[in-house]
Structures are given as C-alpha cells and as structure tokens.
Amino acid sequence: LKCLYKLRKSLLNPIAQSTEKLIISMDPASSIFRLAALVWVAIFTCDNVAVRTGTIVTASALSPIQLETKALLNTGWWNNSWTMDYDSDHCEWIGITCNSAGSIIGLHLSKDNVNFNGRLSHLNFSCFPNLESLRILAYYDGFTGSIPSEISALSKLQLLDLSSNRLRGRLTNLNYMSLSRNMLGGLLPQEIGNLKNLIELDVGDNSLIGPIPLTLSRLTSLKILILAQNQLSGLPQEIGNLKNLMLLDVGNNDIIGPIPSTLGLFSDLSYLDLSCNQFNSSIPNELTRLTQLFHLDLSSNKLSGKIPSQIASMEDLTWLDLSNNNIKGSIPGEITKLSRLDYLNLSGNKLSGRVPYSNKHLSSMPTPRKIDSKYCIGTGAYGSVYKAQLPNGRVFALKKLNSPETEELAFIRSFRNEAQVLSQMERGSLFRILHNDAEAVELDWAKRVNIVKAMAHALAYLHHDCSPSVVHRDISSNNILLNSKLEAFVADFGTARLLHADSSNQTLLAGSYGYIAPELAYTMVMTEKYDVYSFGVVTLEVLMGKHPRDLHSTLSSSYDPKIMLIDVLDQRLPPPVDRKVIQDILLVSTISFACLQSNPKS
C-alpha cells in the first residue's frame, strides 16, 4: 500500500495517469475504487514501461539496457541530477561510453568525476555483458576489499585498469591487466597463463609473493611485463619463451639465484631492470646478445665475476648500471665502444686497474678546412657552426673559429659558455620543483603557462625548423630544466633521433615510463607524435602539480568527462583570477588533452 501511495503521488507514465483519472471519476469518493485503480495502474505500467516508485522497480519488466541503468543507480556513485530515472539516457552520464544500441561498453571513472563510496562489489558487473573497457581510479582513497569475481565473466572485456586503489585478495582471470599500486597479496595465479592475447601486464607496486609462475611463459604475445616492487622470489628460465618482450621490469623484489641465461633470447628487448634483488653468480654472456637494449640496470644485487668483454656488442646502450654488486677484475676497454652511453655507474664493486678511455671519435672528426659550407647551420660572432657526421652515424655540431688571432679566446669563451649551460640551470628540473611544496608555489600560473610555451617553441623548432626533423623521444618533467628566472629549457638529447623522410623510421622503445606514447607498444615507427604525446603529459603535469598518471587516459577518452577544470589544477596555488591567465590555462589544458588522444591520427 505504501508503494501504491507513492505511485499515486508520482505516476511516471502519462497514459497510465490519464487512465487512473478515468477510473477514479466513476466515484471519486470511493476509496475502494481508488485503490483498485492504483493496483490496475501499477500492473498496467509495470507491464509496459517499468515504473519506478522511489527505489523499487519491477525487475522482470526491465530491458537489458534498463538493468544496466539500475545497476549504476544502485551504487550511489552518480549525482542525482544526472540520474533522473530509468528512462533517462545513461549514455550521457559521467564516465560512460555506449555502443550504437545504447548498451554500455566503457566505464571510465575516477573520484574526480563520480562519488565513490563503499566497495567495488556494489556495482553488479553481471549487468554489463557488452563491457569492453573498465577503468576505475580512486587514487589511493578509493575501494577496499577484493576484486569482484563477476569481472572474470565479462567475456568482451579488453581493458581493465583498477590501479591506485586499496584492493586486496587474489587476482582473477582477466583478458587485460593493469593493477599496479594496489595492495594485492598472495601468489600470482597459475591461471594467468591462460591470457594468451595479453600484450601488457603491469602488477607492479603490490604485495605479491612467491615465485613467478611457469605458466607466465605461455604469454607469447606479451610485449611489456612489469612486476617491480613486490616480494617475488623466483624468475624461471622459461621466461625466455616470451620472445616478443620489449620491456621487462622485475626490480625491487626478493628474487634469488643466477640471472636466467634465457633472457638473451629477447631479440626485441629495449628495457631490462633487474635491480634491487638478490641475483647472484656472474653476469651471463647471453645478455650481451641483447643488441636492441638501451637501458640495462643490474644494480644492488649480489653479482660476482667480471664484466663481460662482449658488452661492446650492445651498441644502443644509453644507460648501464652495475653498481653495488661484488663484480671484480678490470673495466673492459671494450666499454669505450658504447658510443651512445649517457649514464654509466660501476660504483660499489671490487673493480681494479685503470679506467679505459678513448678519443677515437675526436680523431675521426673532420677538420674545419674539410667542412663544406653547405653544412653550415649557423654563424656567430666567433665562428660558424656546422653539422658533422661520424663514421658510426652520430651527428655533432662543430664550431669553426673565424681567425687565428681570436681562435684561443673564442675557444675559451665558447667552451666556457657551453660548459656552463647546465650549471646555469640553477633551479634544476621541473620534476624536482613540482615535488617540493615550498618551491612549487613559486611557479604561479603565469610562469607555468610560460613553461608550456617554452616547451612548445622548442619542440616546434626540432620538428619543423630542423632539417631533417629531430624527435627528442624523452620529453619528461625530469628533462625540462629551469634557470634562476624559472625559464624552461628542454634538455637531455641522448635518445634524440633524426627523422628521415625516405626511410621507415623504425625505432626502439625509448623515453621515460609514464611519458611514452601508448602506440609505441604496438608499432615502433618513429614520428613527431612521439614527442607530442609526451608534451601533453608534461603539460598536464604542470597544471596539476603532479604526474597525471591514469587521469589523462580518463580525460582524453571518447566520452565527455564533464569535470571542472578548477578541480584538476594544482591545489597548492590559489585559483587564477587574471582574465588573460585564465584564458591561457583553458587553451593549454585543451591542447594537453588533444595531445593525449589514444589515436595519434585523431
């Protein structure tokens, strides 16, 4: 009777409403006629339009799409202004993407756009049979409890991202896995080997224990494997079956034993981090077969023996860290052949002998008299700058001094100026300042806009004014340096490459994790868009005051996020009030989201 009374107060169906008036007009004073009319209207309406009375719905009359709506409403995550009733278009709600039939295929939610409360299990996942993409990010203030088992029944699910929550329990059998920065414990399940189409697996920064299961070796399509910062204890030889791997990070675990020699089978591997474990024995010679590797970190283990002389074959290495081990013997002279090496750390070992040195690149430089004027790329007060290429393919800028009378003075001044470039960056990196509350407030909104402008000018010059174009490949907040006036400069061109119009521009995975364009996991073709995506991440980082992590994926997806920009901006600064600055921030934020589109051609 209570429900019928509510129905009487708020009939949703106009046909039923008029029918009730017709029946009641027979005898308005008769309560029995009124009650009978309400019962008749309830039956009529439930059979046709699924009446909602308060929060009570006749489920048997709901269509599959209305069941999806009901499951969403029952969570209480959405604001009531968006969720008027079951007949409203839930495809317009925050964080929801639908197919052409109106069924939900994407749920991309964060605490910035919905009101999370309770547990993840409050959402009935069995109501979403067409779900293809599920991303729920609460940034450490979110869900607790276990991962609902119903997720494993979503047969169409292609992407699952539950990172930055406080989930516990065991992992379920999934088609795509990105569960980093949670509180997952226990063993990696053996069933993980059934995910034959998995391309990327990231369960880093959890509390997983035990050996890495042998069944992981079945994931032959895997290109990126991140198991770092857990308490895993074993790395099987069968890991070598993952021949398509391009990135392997198992750093900061408790892995004991020798480094598997089968790692040398990864012909496409670009990034290998085995640091901060308990690997022992010597460095296997098989690792030197990884000729595509640019980053190798074996630091803070218990490795012994000598540095393999075959390391010279790893010509693409830009980062080599063997520090804090028990490596003995001399540093092999062949290490000087690593012409692209930018970072070398051999400290904390038991090495002996002389430090090898080579000036072969200097001796192979062309002399100024042999440089053709067509290679001149600039002229200054003390001389001209030319582009020169070494036999190994590396390109340098050479300065030819104007006259013998000024040669010594010019060289000294030029060298001192160039040597002081980094030292003049007194404020250090953008990353360092943004992570220091006291210094971050010095970067007011106007200065932050100027930093973005400086980055844009630098990249525009590299992409459009240089011939051939230059792709930096490692734009990150660590590589944006600030001088005493907080003016920004793009630095660290160690991974930069020339873009040739007459070649395929195939490249290896390079850059800093969190700034690499997602399409690089699937295609290794280098274009200027490599830098454009990274620019978008850094720009959003400047506005937010922190790395956007998965927020940029949510904001740049196909649905309309309907998020207030003021809630995204760095809360350590007062909201901007200057009209010009506000307009600049709106423009910068729009550009950053455009740069982060998952489709580089969009």
C-alpha positions as CSV (number, residue, x, y, z in Angstrom):
1,L,0.0,0.0,0.0
2,K,2.9,2.3,0.8
3,C,4.4,1.7,-2.7
4,L,1.0,2.2,-4.3
5,Y,0.6,5.5,-2.4
6,K,4.0,6.7,-3.8
7,L,2.9,5.6,-7.2
8,R,-0.3,7.7,-6.8
9,K,1.9,10.7,-5.9
10,S,4.3,10.4,-8.8
11,L,3.0,8.4,-11.7
12,L,5.6,8.4,-14.4
13,N,3.6,7.2,-17.4
14,P,1.2,9.8,-18.8
15,I,-1.1,7.1,-20.3
16,A,-1.4,5.4,-17.0
17,Q,-2.1,8.7,-15.3
18,S,-5.0,9.6,-17.6
19,T,-6.4,6.0,-17.2
20,E,-6.4,6.4,-13.5
21,K,-8.3,9.7,-13.8
22,L,-10.8,7.9,-16.0
23,I,-11.5,5.1,-13.5
24,I,-11.5,7.3,-10.4
25,S,-14.1,9.7,-12.0
26,M,-16.6,6.9,-11.7
27,D,-16.8,7.6,-8.0
28,P,-14.2,9.9,-6.5
29,A,-15.4,9.4,-3.0
30,S,-15.0,5.7,-3.1
31,S,-11.7,4.6,-1.6
32,I,-12.1,1.1,-2.9
33,F,-12.4,2.3,-6.4
34,R,-9.3,4.5,-5.9
35,L,-7.3,1.5,-4.5
36,A,-8.4,-0.7,-7.4
37,A,-7.4,1.9,-9.8
38,L,-3.9,2.2,-8.4
39,V,-3.5,-1.6,-8.5
40,W,-4.7,-1.6,-12.1
41,V,-2.3,1.2,-13.0
42,A,0.6,-0.5,-11.3
43,I,0.0,-3.7,-13.2
44,F,-0.5,-1.8,-16.5
45,T,2.6,0.4,-16.0
46,C,4.9,-2.4,-14.9
47,D,3.9,-4.5,-17.9
48,N,4.7,-1.7,-20.3
49,V,7.2,0.9,-19.1
50,A,8.9,-0.4,-16.0
51,V,7.5,2.0,-13.3
52,R,10.0,3.4,-10.8
53,T,8.4,4.1,-7.4
54,G,11.1,5.6,-5.2
55,T,13.8,2.9,-5.5
56,I,11.6,-0.1,-6.1
57,V,11.4,-1.4,-9.6
58,T,9.7,-4.4,-11.1
59,A,12.9,-6.1,-12.4
60,S,11.0,-8.6,-14.6
61,A,9.8,-5.8,-16.8
62,L,13.3,-4.1,-17.3
63,S,15.1,-4.4,-20.6
64,P,18.8,-5.3,-20.6
65,I,19.7,-1.6,-21.0
66,Q,17.4,-0.6,-18.1
67,L,19.1,-3.3,-16.0
68,E,22.4,-1.5,-16.7
69,T,20.9,1.7,-15.6
70,K,19.6,0.1,-12.4
71,A,23.0,-1.4,-11.6
72,L,24.5,2.1,-12.0
73,L,21.9,3.8,-9.8
74,N,22.2,1.2,-7.0
75,T,25.9,2.2,-6.5
76,G,25.0,5.8,-5.5
77,W,28.1,6.9,-7.3
78,W,26.4,9.4,-9.6
79,N,24.8,12.7,-8.7
80,N,21.1,12.6,-8.8
81,S,20.9,15.4,-11.2
82,W,22.4,13.1,-13.8
83,T,20.2,10.1,-13.0
84,M,16.7,11.2,-13.1
85,D,15.1,7.8,-13.7
86,Y,15.4,4.6,-15.7
87,D,14.2,6.3,-18.8
88,S,17.0,8.9,-18.9
89,D,19.8,8.3,-21.3
90,H,22.6,6.8,-19.1
91,C,25.0,7.2,-22.1
92,E,25.1,10.9,-21.2
93,W,26.2,10.2,-17.6
94,I,29.7,11.0,-16.5
95,G,32.3,8.3,-17.4
96,I,30.0,6.1,-19.5
97,T,30.5,5.1,-23.2
98,C,27.8,3.2,-25.1
99,N,27.6,1.4,-28.4
100,S,25.1,2.3,-31.1
101,A,22.4,0.2,-29.4
102,G,22.7,2.2,-26.1
103,S,24.4,-0.6,-24.2
104,I,27.4,0.3,-22.0
105,I,30.8,-0.7,-23.5
106,G,33.0,1.6,-21.4
107,L,33.2,2.6,-17.7
108,H,36.0,5.1,-17.2
109,L,35.6,6.5,-13.7
110,S,37.7,8.4,-11.2
111,K,37.0,10.1,-7.9
112,D,37.2,13.4,-9.6
113,N,34.0,12.8,-11.6
114,V,31.9,10.4,-9.6
115,N,31.2,10.0,-5.9
116,F,32.8,6.7,-5.0
117,N,31.7,5.1,-1.8
118,G,31.7,1.6,-0.3
119,R,33.2,-1.4,-2.1
120,L,33.8,-2.1,-5.8
121,S,31.3,-5.1,-5.4
122,H,28.5,-2.5,-5.0
123,L,28.5,-2.4,-8.8
124,N,26.8,-5.5,-10.3
125,F,29.2,-6.3,-13.1
126,S,26.9,-9.1,-14.4
127,C,24.6,-6.4,-15.8
128,F,27.2,-5.3,-18.3
129,P,27.6,-8.2,-20.8
130,N,29.0,-5.9,-23.5
131,L,31.6,-4.1,-21.4
132,E,34.9,-3.8,-23.3
133,S,36.8,-1.3,-21.2
134,L,36.8,-0.8,-17.4
135,R,38.9,1.8,-15.7
136,I,38.2,2.8,-12.1
137,L,40.8,5.1,-10.5
138,A,40.3,6.4,-6.9
139,Y,43.9,7.5,-6.3
140,Y,44.6,5.7,-3.0
141,D,41.4,7.0,-1.3
142,G,39.2,4.5,-3.1
143,F,38.0,1.0,-2.9
144,T,39.0,-1.6,-0.4
145,G,38.1,-5.3,-0.3
146,S,38.6,-7.8,-3.1
147,I,38.1,-7.7,-6.8
148,P,34.6,-8.9,-7.7
149,S,34.7,-12.4,-9.2
150,E,31.9,-11.3,-11.7
151,I,34.6,-9.3,-13.6
152,S,36.1,-12.6,-14.8
153,A,32.8,-13.4,-16.6
154,L,32.9,-10.3,-18.8
155,S,33.8,-12.1,-22.0
156,K,34.1,-9.0,-24.1
157,L,36.4,-7.1,-21.7
158,Q,39.6,-5.9,-23.4
159,L,41.0,-3.4,-20.9
160,L,40.9,-3.5,-17.1
161,D,42.6,-0.8,-15.0
162,L,41.9,-0.7,-11.3
163,S,45.2,0.9,-10.4
164,S,45.7,3.3,-7.4
165,N,43.0,1.7,-5.2
166,R,43.4,-0.3,-2.0
167,L,42.2,-3.6,-3.2
168,R,43.1,-6.9,-1.5
169,G,42.7,-10.5,-2.3
170,R,43.6,-12.7,-5.2
171,L,43.7,-11.9,-8.8
172,T,41.0,-13.1,-11.2
173,N,41.4,-14.5,-14.6
174,L,41.4,-11.4,-16.9
175,N,42.0,-10.5,-20.6
176,Y,44.0,-7.4,-19.8
177,M,45.8,-6.5,-16.6
178,S,46.9,-3.2,-15.2
179,L,46.6,-3.5,-11.4
180,S,49.7,-1.5,-10.3
181,R,49.8,0.4,-7.0
182,N,47.3,-1.6,-5.1
183,M,47.5,-3.9,-2.1
184,L,47.3,-7.2,-3.9
185,G,48.8,-10.1,-2.0
186,G,49.5,-13.8,-2.3
187,L,50.8,-15.7,-5.3
188,L,50.4,-14.8,-9.0
189,P,47.8,-17.3,-10.0
190,Q,48.8,-20.2,-12.4
191,E,45.7,-19.3,-14.5
192,I,47.5,-16.2,-15.6
193,G,49.0,-18.3,-18.4
194,N,45.6,-18.6,-20.0
195,L,45.6,-15.0,-21.1
196,K,47.1,-15.9,-24.5
197,N,46.4,-12.5,-26.1
198,L,47.9,-10.4,-23.3
199,I,50.2,-7.7,-24.6
200,E,50.9,-5.7,-21.4
201,L,50.9,-6.9,-17.8
202,D,51.5,-4.5,-15.0
203,V,51.1,-5.6,-11.4
204,G,53.9,-3.5,-10.0
205,D,53.9,-2.0,-6.6
206,N,51.8,-4.5,-4.8
207,S,52.5,-7.2,-2.1
208,L,52.7,-10.3,-4.4
209,I,54.9,-13.1,-3.1
210,G,56.4,-16.3,-4.2
211,P,58.0,-17.4,-7.5
212,I,56.8,-16.1,-10.8
213,P,54.6,-19.0,-12.1
214,L,55.9,-21.1,-15.0
215,T,52.6,-20.6,-16.8
216,L,53.6,-16.9,-17.4
217,S,55.9,-18.2,-20.1
218,R,52.8,-19.1,-22.2
219,L,52.0,-15.4,-22.8
220,T,54.0,-15.3,-26.0
221,S,52.2,-12.1,-27.2
222,L,53.4,-10.2,-24.2
223,K,55.5,-7.0,-25.0
224,I,55.5,-5.2,-21.6
225,L,55.9,-7.1,-18.3
226,I,56.1,-5.0,-15.1
227,L,56.4,-7.0,-11.8
228,A,58.5,-4.4,-10.0
229,Q,58.2,-3.5,-6.2
230,N,56.7,-6.8,-4.9
231,Q,58.2,-9.6,-2.9
232,L,58.5,-12.1,-5.7
233,S,61.2,-14.7,-5.1
234,G,61.9,-16.5,-8.3
235,L,62.5,-15.8,-12.0
236,P,62.2,-19.1,-14.1
237,Q,64.4,-20.0,-17.1
238,E,61.2,-20.4,-19.1
239,I,60.8,-16.6,-19.1
240,G,62.9,-16.8,-22.2
241,N,59.8,-18.1,-24.1
242,L,58.4,-14.5,-24.1
243,K,60.3,-13.7,-27.3
244,N,58.3,-10.6,-28.1
245,L,59.1,-8.8,-24.9
246,M,60.3,-5.2,-25.3
247,L,60.2,-4.1,-21.7
248,L,60.9,-6.3,-18.6
249,D,61.0,-4.7,-15.1
250,V,61.3,-7.0,-12.1
251,G,63.2,-4.5,-10.0
252,N,62.8,-4.3,-6.2
253,N,61.8,-7.8,-5.4
254,D,63.4,-10.7,-3.5
255,I,64.4,-12.8,-6.5
256,I,67.3,-15.2,-5.6
257,G,69.6,-17.1,-7.9
258,P,71.5,-16.6,-11.1
259,I,70.2,-14.4,-13.8
260,P,68.4,-16.7,-16.3
261,S,70.6,-17.1,-19.4
262,T,67.4,-17.3,-21.5
263,L,67.0,-13.6,-21.2
264,G,69.4,-13.4,-24.0
265,L,66.6,-14.7,-26.3
266,F,64.7,-11.4,-26.2
267,S,65.8,-10.1,-29.6
268,D,63.5,-7.0,-29.4
269,L,64.1,-6.2,-25.7
270,S,64.8,-2.5,-25.2
271,Y,64.5,-2.1,-21.4
272,L,65.7,-4.5,-18.7
273,D,65.6,-3.7,-15.0
274,L,66.7,-6.5,-12.6
275,S,67.9,-4.1,-9.9
276,C,67.4,-4.4,-6.1
277,N,67.1,-8.2,-5.9
278,Q,69.4,-11.0,-4.8
279,F,70.7,-12.2,-8.1
280,N,74.0,-13.9,-7.7
281,S,76.7,-15.6,-9.8
282,S,78.2,-13.8,-12.8
283,I,76.6,-11.7,-15.5
284,P,75.6,-14.3,-18.2
285,N,77.3,-13.7,-21.5
286,E,74.0,-14.3,-23.2
287,L,72.8,-10.8,-22.0
288,T,75.3,-9.2,-24.4
289,R,73.2,-10.6,-27.3
290,L,70.5,-8.0,-26.5
291,T,71.7,-5.7,-29.2
292,Q,68.5,-3.6,-29.1
293,L,68.8,-2.8,-25.4
294,F,69.1,0.8,-24.5
295,H,68.5,0.5,-20.7
296,L,70.2,-2.1,-18.5
297,D,70.0,-1.9,-14.7
298,L,71.5,-4.8,-12.7
299,S,72.4,-2.6,-9.6
300,S,72.1,-3.6,-6.0
301,N,72.3,-7.4,-6.3
302,K,75.0,-10.0,-5.4
303,L,76.5,-10.4,-8.8
304,S,80.1,-11.6,-8.9
305,G,82.7,-12.4,-11.6
306,K,83.8,-9.9,-14.3
307,I,82.1,-7.5,-16.7
308,P,81.7,-9.4,-20.0
309,S,84.0,-8.0,-22.7
310,Q,81.3,-8.8,-25.2
311,I,79.3,-5.8,-23.8
312,A,80.7,-3.8,-26.7
313,S,78.1,-5.5,-29.0
314,M,75.3,-3.7,-27.1
315,E,75.8,-0.6,-29.2
316,D,72.4,1.0,-28.4
317,L,73.0,1.2,-24.6
318,T,72.4,4.6,-23.2
319,W,72.0,3.5,-19.6
320,L,74.2,0.9,-17.8
321,D,74.1,0.5,-14.1
322,L,76.1,-2.4,-12.4
323,S,76.6,-0.6,-9.1
324,N,76.5,-2.2,-5.6
325,N,77.5,-5.7,-6.5
326,N,80.6,-7.9,-6.0
327,I,82.0,-7.6,-9.5
328,K,85.8,-8.0,-9.7
329,G,88.5,-7.5,-12.2
330,S,89.2,-4.6,-14.5
331,I,86.8,-2.5,-16.5
332,P,87.0,-3.9,-20.1
333,G,88.4,-1.5,-22.6
334,E,85.6,-2.5,-25.0
335,I,83.2,-0.4,-22.9
336,T,84.6,2.7,-24.7
337,K,82.9,1.4,-27.8
338,L,79.5,2.1,-26.4
339,S,79.3,5.5,-28.2
340,R,75.7,6.2,-27.2
341,L,76.2,5.7,-23.4
342,D,74.9,8.6,-21.4
343,Y,74.8,7.0,-17.9
344,L,77.4,4.6,-16.5
345,N,77.5,3.5,-12.8
346,L,80.0,0.9,-11.7
347,S,80.4,2.1,-8.1
348,G,80.1,-0.1,-5.1
349,N,82.1,-3.1,-6.6
350,K,85.6,-4.5,-6.3
351,L,87.0,-3.4,-9.6
352,S,90.7,-2.7,-10.1
353,G,93.0,-1.4,-12.8
354,R,92.9,1.7,-15.0
355,V,89.7,3.4,-16.3
356,P,89.7,2.9,-20.0
357,Y,89.5,6.0,-22.2
358,S,89.1,6.5,-25.9
359,N,89.3,9.6,-28.1
360,K,88.6,7.8,-31.4
361,H,85.6,9.9,-32.1
362,L,87.6,13.1,-31.7
363,S,90.3,11.8,-34.0
364,S,87.7,10.9,-36.7
365,M,86.2,14.4,-36.6
366,P,86.6,16.2,-39.9
367,T,88.9,19.2,-39.7
368,P,87.4,22.7,-40.2
369,R,89.2,23.1,-43.6
370,K,87.4,20.0,-44.9
371,I,83.9,21.1,-43.9
372,D,81.7,22.2,-46.9
373,S,79.8,25.5,-46.5
374,K,76.6,23.7,-47.4
375,Y,76.7,22.0,-43.9
376,C,76.7,25.4,-42.1
377,I,73.8,25.6,-39.7
378,G,74.6,28.9,-38.0
379,T,77.1,31.8,-37.7
380,G,78.0,33.7,-34.6
381,A,80.4,36.4,-33.5
382,Y,83.3,34.0,-33.0
383,G,82.7,31.5,-35.8
384,S,80.3,29.3,-37.7
385,V,78.6,26.1,-36.6
386,Y,78.5,23.1,-38.9
387,K,76.8,19.7,-38.9
388,A,79.2,16.8,-39.0
389,Q,78.6,13.1,-39.0
390,L,80.9,10.4,-37.6
391,P,81.5,7.1,-39.3
392,N,79.3,5.4,-36.6
393,G,76.3,7.6,-37.7
394,R,76.3,10.1,-34.8
395,V,75.8,13.7,-35.7
396,F,77.7,16.5,-34.0
397,A,77.7,20.3,-34.2
398,L,81.2,21.7,-34.9
399,K,82.4,25.3,-34.4
400,K,84.9,26.7,-36.9
401,L,86.6,29.8,-35.5
402,N,86.9,32.8,-37.7
403,S,90.6,33.7,-37.5
404,P,93.8,32.6,-35.8
405,E,94.0,35.8,-33.8
406,T,90.8,35.1,-31.9
407,E,90.9,31.4,-32.0
408,E,92.2,30.8,-28.5
409,L,90.0,33.5,-26.9
410,A,87.0,32.3,-28.9
411,F,87.5,28.7,-28.0
412,I,87.9,29.5,-24.3
413,R,84.8,31.7,-24.3
414,S,82.7,29.3,-26.3
415,F,83.7,26.3,-24.3
416,R,83.1,28.0,-21.0
417,N,79.6,29.2,-22.2
418,E,78.7,25.7,-23.3
419,A,80.0,24.0,-20.2
420,Q,78.1,26.4,-18.0
421,V,74.7,25.7,-19.7
422,L,73.8,23.0,-17.2
423,S,75.3,24.8,-14.3
424,Q,73.2,27.9,-15.1
425,M,70.0,25.8,-14.7
426,E,70.1,26.8,-11.0
427,R,66.6,25.7,-10.2
428,G,67.1,22.1,-11.5
429,S,64.4,20.1,-13.1
430,L,60.7,20.8,-13.4
431,F,60.0,17.5,-11.7
432,R,62.1,18.4,-8.6
433,I,60.3,21.8,-8.2
434,L,56.8,20.4,-8.6
435,H,57.6,17.8,-5.9
436,N,58.8,20.4,-3.4
437,D,55.8,22.3,-1.9
438,A,57.8,25.3,-1.0
439,E,59.2,25.8,-4.4
440,A,56.1,24.7,-6.3
441,V,54.2,27.8,-5.1
442,E,56.9,30.0,-6.8
443,L,55.6,28.6,-10.1
444,D,52.5,30.8,-10.3
445,W,50.0,30.2,-13.1
446,A,51.7,32.8,-15.4
447,K,55.1,31.1,-15.0
448,R,53.5,27.7,-15.6
449,V,51.9,28.9,-18.9
450,N,55.3,30.3,-19.9
451,I,57.0,26.9,-19.2
452,V,54.5,25.2,-21.5
453,K,55.1,27.8,-24.2
454,A,58.8,27.3,-23.9
455,M,58.4,23.6,-24.4
456,A,56.1,24.1,-27.4
457,H,58.6,26.5,-29.0
458,A,61.5,24.0,-28.5
459,L,59.6,21.1,-30.0
460,A,58.3,23.2,-32.9
461,Y,61.9,24.1,-33.7
462,L,63.0,20.5,-33.6
463,H,60.1,19.2,-35.6
464,H,59.7,21.9,-38.2
465,D,62.8,24.1,-38.4
466,C,65.5,21.4,-38.3
467,S,66.3,19.5,-41.5
468,P,65.9,16.7,-41.2
469,S,63.5,16.9,-38.3
470,V,64.6,15.9,-34.8
471,V,62.5,13.7,-32.5
472,H,63.6,14.1,-28.8
473,R,61.9,10.8,-27.7
474,D,62.3,11.6,-23.9
475,I,60.2,14.7,-23.1
476,S,59.5,14.4,-19.4
477,S,59.5,16.8,-16.4
478,N,63.0,15.5,-15.5
479,N,64.3,16.8,-18.8
480,I,62.8,20.2,-18.5
481,L,65.4,22.4,-16.7
482,L,64.7,25.8,-15.2
483,N,67.1,28.7,-14.7
484,S,67.2,31.2,-11.9
485,K,64.3,33.1,-13.5
486,L,62.3,29.9,-13.7
487,E,62.5,29.9,-17.5
488,A,62.3,26.5,-19.1
489,F,64.8,24.7,-21.4
490,V,64.5,21.3,-23.0
491,A,67.5,19.1,-22.1
492,D,69.0,15.6,-22.5
493,F,69.1,14.7,-26.2
494,G,70.7,11.4,-25.5
495,T,67.8,9.5,-27.1
496,A,67.0,12.0,-29.9
497,R,66.9,10.8,-33.5
498,L,66.8,12.4,-36.9
499,L,63.6,11.8,-38.8
500,H,64.3,10.8,-42.4
501,A,61.5,11.2,-44.9
502,D,63.0,8.4,-47.1
503,S,63.1,5.7,-44.5
504,S,60.6,3.7,-42.4
505,N,61.9,5.4,-39.2
506,Q,61.7,2.2,-37.2
507,T,62.9,2.7,-33.7
508,L,63.3,1.0,-30.4
509,L,61.3,1.8,-27.2
510,A,62.8,4.9,-25.6
511,G,61.8,7.5,-23.1
512,S,60.7,7.7,-19.5
513,Y,57.9,5.4,-18.2
514,G,54.7,7.3,-17.9
515,Y,55.5,9.6,-20.8
516,I,55.7,7.2,-23.7
517,A,53.0,7.2,-26.3
518,P,50.8,4.1,-25.9
519,E,51.0,3.2,-29.6
520,L,54.7,2.5,-29.2
521,A,53.7,-0.8,-27.6
522,Y,52.2,-1.9,-30.9
523,T,54.2,0.0,-33.6
524,M,57.8,1.1,-33.4
525,V,57.5,3.7,-36.2
526,M,59.0,7.0,-35.0
527,T,57.2,10.3,-35.8
528,E,57.0,13.7,-34.3
529,K,53.8,12.4,-32.5
530,Y,56.2,10.5,-30.2
531,D,57.1,13.9,-28.6
532,V,53.5,15.3,-28.9
533,Y,52.1,12.7,-26.5
534,S,54.9,13.3,-24.0
535,F,54.4,17.0,-24.3
536,G,50.7,16.5,-23.4
537,V,51.6,14.5,-20.3
538,V,54.2,17.1,-19.1
539,T,51.7,20.0,-19.8
540,L,49.0,18.3,-17.7
541,E,51.7,17.7,-15.0
542,V,52.5,21.4,-15.0
543,L,48.8,22.3,-14.5
544,M,48.1,19.6,-11.8
545,G,51.4,19.9,-10.0
546,K,51.9,16.1,-10.2
547,H,52.1,13.4,-12.8
548,P,48.6,12.8,-14.1
549,R,49.1,9.0,-14.2
550,D,45.9,7.4,-15.5
551,L,43.8,10.6,-15.2
552,H,44.9,11.7,-18.7
553,S,43.6,8.4,-20.2
554,T,40.2,9.1,-18.5
555,L,40.0,12.7,-19.6
556,S,41.1,12.1,-23.2
557,S,38.8,9.2,-23.8
558,S,35.8,9.4,-26.2
559,Y,33.2,10.3,-23.7
560,D,32.6,13.7,-22.3
561,P,34.1,13.7,-18.8
562,K,32.3,16.8,-17.5
563,I,35.0,17.6,-15.0
564,M,35.5,21.0,-13.6
565,L,39.0,22.2,-14.6
566,I,39.4,24.1,-11.3
567,D,39.3,20.7,-9.5
568,V,42.2,19.4,-11.7
569,L,44.5,22.4,-11.2
570,D,47.3,22.3,-8.6
571,Q,45.5,22.9,-5.3
572,R,48.7,24.4,-3.7
573,L,48.1,27.6,-5.7
574,P,45.1,29.9,-5.4
575,P,42.7,29.8,-8.3
576,P,43.7,32.1,-11.2
577,V,41.9,35.4,-11.3
578,D,43.6,37.3,-14.1
579,R,41.4,37.1,-17.2
580,K,44.4,36.6,-19.6
581,V,45.9,33.9,-17.4
582,I,42.5,32.1,-17.2
583,Q,42.2,32.1,-21.0
584,D,45.8,30.8,-21.3
585,I,45.1,28.0,-18.9
586,L,42.0,27.0,-20.7
587,L,43.9,26.9,-24.0
588,V,46.8,25.0,-22.5
589,S,44.5,22.4,-20.9
590,T,42.6,21.9,-24.2
591,I,45.8,21.4,-26.1
592,S,47.2,18.9,-23.5
593,F,44.0,16.8,-23.7
594,A,44.2,16.8,-27.5
595,C,47.9,15.7,-27.4
596,L,46.8,12.7,-25.2
597,Q,44.3,11.2,-27.7
598,S,44.9,7.4,-27.8
599,N,44.8,7.5,-31.6
600,P,47.8,9.5,-32.9
601,K,45.9,10.3,-36.1
602,S,43.0,12.0,-34.3
